[in-house]
Amino acid sequence: MAEAERLEEKPDLKTMLKKLSAGASYRRMLAAKEEGRPICVAAAAVPIEIMYAMGVYPVYPESLAAIAAGISKAGEFFDEARDRSFSSSICSYTRCGLGIAWTSKSAFGPIPEPDLFMTDVSLCCLHVTWWAYLEDHFKKPTFYVDMPATDDPWDPDYLAYYEEQLREMVRFIEDNTRCRFSMERLKEAVHHSDMAGLYWKQILELRKGKPSPCSFRSLAGEILPLVTALGEKDAADFYYALFKTYEEAAQAGKTPAKGGERFRLIWNGIPIWHHLQVITYFEEKGANFVWEPYTALSWGNKTASGRLNAEEPFRTLAEKYTNVLTNMPIERRFDYFDRAIRDYDVDGLVMFSNRSCRPQSIGQDEVVEMVRERHGLPILIFEGDQADAEGFNMQEARTRIDGFIEILEARKR
Amino acid sequence: MTSEFKEIFQQRHQRCRQFKDRGGKIVACFYGLVPKELIHAAGIMPVQLIEERNPEYDERSRLLPYLCGMSKNLAGQVYGDIYDYVDGVMVATVCDTNRHLFDIWQHRKVFPRLWLVRAPSTATELAVSYYAKELRRLAGELEALSGKGVTEEALRRSIAVFNENRALFRRFYEVRPSSGISAEESLYVFGAALVMPVEEHNAMMKRLLDSLPAPASHDGSVPLMISAINLNMALDVVKMAGRYGARVVTDDFIHNSRYGSDPIEDLSDPFEAVARGYLRKVPAPGIYSFEQRASYIRATMERSGARGLIYVVQQYCDAFAMEYGILKERLDAWAIPHLKIEAEDTPASIEQLNVRVQSFVESLM
């Protein structure tokens, strides 16, 4: 009934944004350090709920890299990586994230000395080497949450292995900080995480309506607390307020697509952080993104039921964090697209072939083939990089988008 | 004697087809972290997927332009039916590209059987225990293919025969710098091990070690170590260095590094022994502790008397590219001369490195 209680009272969205924005996260990190809370540099898929439950403040280099790229402040971090002999063929999150760590700076200002490091070895192999660099540089305790490559993330042995590691993660934090574990606090954190994930899902559901009230560009920013603040009540409140705001917009028939939503699209891949105006350009042409694996499948409640079970926190977190799209067979990945194309009544797809992210890009062509075969939809593929703007040409992108829109228009006639 | 190794390496596909015609089963390994002992214990011959220079393969691969040439080349060979004799392929993750190529091969059904080794990237007791269980799962899959049970006894025998191979290699690398064996010949001694029955390779190695050619006069040439993933590229660089007055006396070919230089321990549970033998024990880039990896290179250079290192990065190889930053830091701190070169696996791409290799060699004279 906690949900019903929450629904009676809508927190103010602006107030919540002030607490959870990127800048606010930075200020909270400084405050946490002042309070003597340990700062942990964590990879994006390390269960954050455990860190919040234990009083550890997480900092995410991938988020910091995306933010720095988004506000054109990533240059010095790439330079730092280049100076340390990093080839530009290496993932831009990794180069930028390491640059941030080595310079002890973020786009918002200096970063205090971290106390702990934790990485997942699930999303990509670079997470091992990246954190090894951090471990080598800072000489601080580092924990590797291992998730072997698999094509069957639902295997009970696999889940059990991951779940046991979460208990090891707790022991690691206790061994290296003054933080102590409390099952009650973890259950509470998982509950807040569940609620945040639930409202996020409800926001995404609103996009099935015509027109969809959400802009992918806005969602790309609003997803931040799902990465950086899950486990806190504020995050749940934020997503509830955000849901209510979008719900009102949906009821009022609002849409970010200029002149009305003429085309409903899927975006595949990480947003192009350094040129988010690509999304806006689509919207200016009356095309709106209504589904993305990035928003729908990468964050939030990724368990089979779509909810987290706070009564079995380790098990539910294991189910959530092992559910990695790129660890699934290509057919299974296609199933998500297939369903989304039907459920969201999609007119076309934009596939971002991301030079930085091998796991997301390899297999994309096969999904494209399957979508073309099953649905015959127009698909625009363009190559670029998630955080490194080098070589990206907005004018070229506009020309390609114009051509794509013409194809969509021709199909509507 | 070394010409036999070269012949076997160069005729690997014909030989494998003959092996198959005689009723043998073959499982290909992609790459060197596949536990070959397990395949061997099931009565199956493990062979390594090996790059072969031919631009057609890269084109045929249909892989994205920013992926490594090694994966493109192997995929192209596979789509060109070069590995038509293979009964299955086992993929063990060494990088994101090789791991996700598995997805594409699985989707395209290019092999009769395909297994992804779910190997942990840590070596905690929990990881060892999980991996030992995973090895038992894979043993079941291999049993189904060969009809031969992977018993603990069979696995123990396989561990012993591969350990013997590792020991012979250690001896070979010890004597190589002072022998008359060239870097090119050594490459084939090593390459043959990847594509033939291990017992036969052991026998050949023993014969080779008993009849090593007398040391040639080195005329003051500069002894070097080479670290590379791509054997064709390594061979070109070896020859190029030779032209400018250097001789490569030891190497760190990644297949070899990943195969492991240390023996697998004899434990009561051989599955656990294989798990312990592979998890973060193999001195390869990307998945091995920096400290140990750098120390391993330094120690190898010291043992062989190499005075410089040529570190060959195949373009878009994340494992090598990521490792280099820290390796450079260590090598600089130890005052070990080194040259990093990055290229595609084409003669033209390698040839462009000419001046840099020449300058590096001259700087050590």
Interface residues (C-beta under 8 A of the other chain):
Chain A: A81 R84 S85 F86 S87 S89 I90 C91 T94 V121 C124 C125 L126 V128 T129 W130 A132 Y133 D136 Y144 D146 P148 A149 T150 D151 D157 Y158 Y161 E164 Q165 E168 T326 P329 I330 E331 S353 R355 R358 P359 S361 I362 G363 D365 E366 E383
Chain B: R62 L63 L64 P65 Y66 L67 T93 V94 C95 D96 T97 R99 H100 L101 F102 D103 I104 Q106 H107 R108 L116 V117 R118 A119 P120 S121 T122 T124 L126 A127 Y130 K133 E134 G286 I287 S289 F290 E291 V313 Q315 Y316 D318 A319 A321 M322 E323 Y324 G325 I326 K328 E329 K340 E342
